[in-house]
Amino acid sequence: MTEIMVYLTQYGYIALFVLLALGILGIPIPDETLIATFGGMIAQGYFHFAGGLLVTFLGSMTGMLISYALGRKVGKPLLDRYGKWIRMTPSRLQSTEAWFRRYGSWSIILGYFVPGLRHLSSYMAGISKVPFSRFLLYAAVGALLFCTTFLLIGHAVGYHWNEIAVLIKRSSHRIGLLVFALIALGTCAIIWWRKKR
């Protein structure tokens, strides 16, 4: 965490973009903590919210697009061979495949909020040959929700962002499940409403 702070302090938006793109690709960088920390720095006046949102969105999308392209061009053998270097174990890969088969394109949006799935959802979309236009739409919506949520959390806690960053890192699974539950509830309500009509 200290090294990330040093990079953010010295290189600002560039460090945020690069670290987030690498984190989405699967390099062990705590994405939620990174964005929330930057949100705290925005609250302290070091950066601007609009700039932070734009850069986090672009960093997330860059990581997702590279991951999608790798999945489309190289496929599953790359993960089978080199996945262990970025903590993609065979069991994690298997559960991600099952998740992707079950939820399809929605897993691209939901995947942002589930550590582990975030790193593989775009890759699986590439392997599954999801049309690029559909992937781009779902990835953009997911990135916007993900970046806005954690920037706002970091911004809201302001000067206490360091302690909150540790808390977010510990409870990112719970936050992801909560967001997933809210999206699932909303989807069920819309389906129920449409059937009623």
N, C-alpha and C positions, 0 to 999 in steps of 0.2 A: 504494500500500500504506500509506503514511504517513497519508493522509487517512482511510482505512478505520480505522486504529488510533485516530485522533482521535475518530471517530464512536463506535467501540466503547467507548472509555474514557469518553467524556462521556455517552453515551445508553444504553449497555449492551444489554439485551435488546431494547429498542425499535429501536435501530439495526440489530441483527442481523436482526430480523424484516423490517424494511423493505428493507434492502439485499439480503437473500436473495430476497425475493419479486420485487424488481426484477431481480435477476440471473437468476432462472429465467425471467422474462418476456423476456429477451434484452438488457437493458441491460448494457453491458460491465463487469460486476463479477465478479472471480474468485471464484466460489462456493466451490470447494474450499479455496482459500487463506483465504477469510473464515471458513469453519467450522473449519479446522485452527487458525487464529489464535485463535479463540474457545476452542477446546479447550486451547491453551497457556495462555490467561488463566485458564481453570478450574483447570488444574494449579497455577497460582501463587496460587490462592485468591481471585481477584477475583469469580468467579461459581460457581454450583453446576452440577454435571453434569446432573442431572435437569431443571433449568430450561433449560439450554442445549439439551438434546436436544428438549424440548418446543417451544421457540421456533424452533429450526432446522426441525423437522418442520412446524410451522404455517406458517412463512415459505415453505418449499418448496411445501407444498400450496396455499397462497394463490396463488403464482405459477402453479402448474400449473392450478388451477381457472379463473383468469382467462384463461389461454392457451386452455384447452379451450373456454370460453364464447365467446371471440373466434372461434376456428376454427368453432364450430358456427353462430354467428349471422352472421358476416361472410364467412368462407370464404377461399379462396385469393386473391381480388383485393386484399385488404388487404396481404398479403405481397408480391405482385407490384408493388404501387404504392409501399409504404413500407419494404419489407424492407431496402433499402440503408442506411437510417438506423440500423438495429440490426445491421448486418453480415450480413444474410441475402441473400447473392448468389444469382442464379438457379441457379448450379451447386450451391451448398450446398442449396438448396431441392429441386432435382432428386434429389440423392443421398439426402436425407432421405425424400423420397416413396418412392424405391425401397426404402430400408431398411424403412420402415413397411409397405409392401406385402408385403415378404418375411417380416418377423417379427411383424407385427400388434401385438396388445396387449402382447406381451413387450417390444417396443421402448420402451414407456413405462417399464418397470422398468430395462432396460439403458440407455436414453437418459440417465438421470441421470449415468452414469459416462462418457459420451462428450460432451466439449464440442462445442457446435454442435447436436448431436442433442438434448441436454437442453432446449434452448430451443424446439425445434420439435416434439418428440414429442407433447406435449399438444395443440398447435395442429392437428397432423395427425390426432390422434384425434378432435378436434371436427369437422374437415372430413369425415372418414370416417364420421361419425355412430356412433362406438363408443358402445354404451349407457352411460349415466352411471354405473350401479352397477358395471359392469365396469371402466370407467375409474377410478372412485374406488378400487376394490380394488387395481388394479395401481399406480396413482399413490401410494397410501399405503404399499404394500410397498416400492416403489422409494425413496420419500422416507425411510422408516425405515432402510433399508440404507445409503443415501447419507449421511445425516446422522450415523448411528452410526459408520460407517467413518471419516469425516474428523474427527469430534470425538475419537474414540479415538486417531487418529494424532496430532492436535494435543496431546491430553492426555498421550500416552506420551512425547512429546519434551519436554514441560514447559518448562523455562527456555530451551531452544534453539528455541522455536517460530518465531522470526523467520527464522533461517537455513533451517529446514525448510519454512516457508511458501514461500520462493523456490524450493526444490527441488521441492515439490509442484506449484507453478505450471508449472515446466519439464517435469515428468514426468507431468502429469495424463492425457495420452493413454495412456501406458504403464500407469498404474494402472487406467484404464478398460478397456483391452484385457485386462489380467490378470483383473479381476473378470468381464468378459464371458466369457473363456475358462473360468474356474472354473464359472460358471453354465451355460455350454454343455456342459462336461464332465459336470456333475451331471445335467443334463437328459438327455443321451445315456445315462448310466448307468441312470437311472430307466426310460427307454424300453426299453433292452436287458433290464433285469431283468423288466419287465412282459411283454415278448415271450417271455422264457425261461419264465415261469410259464404 
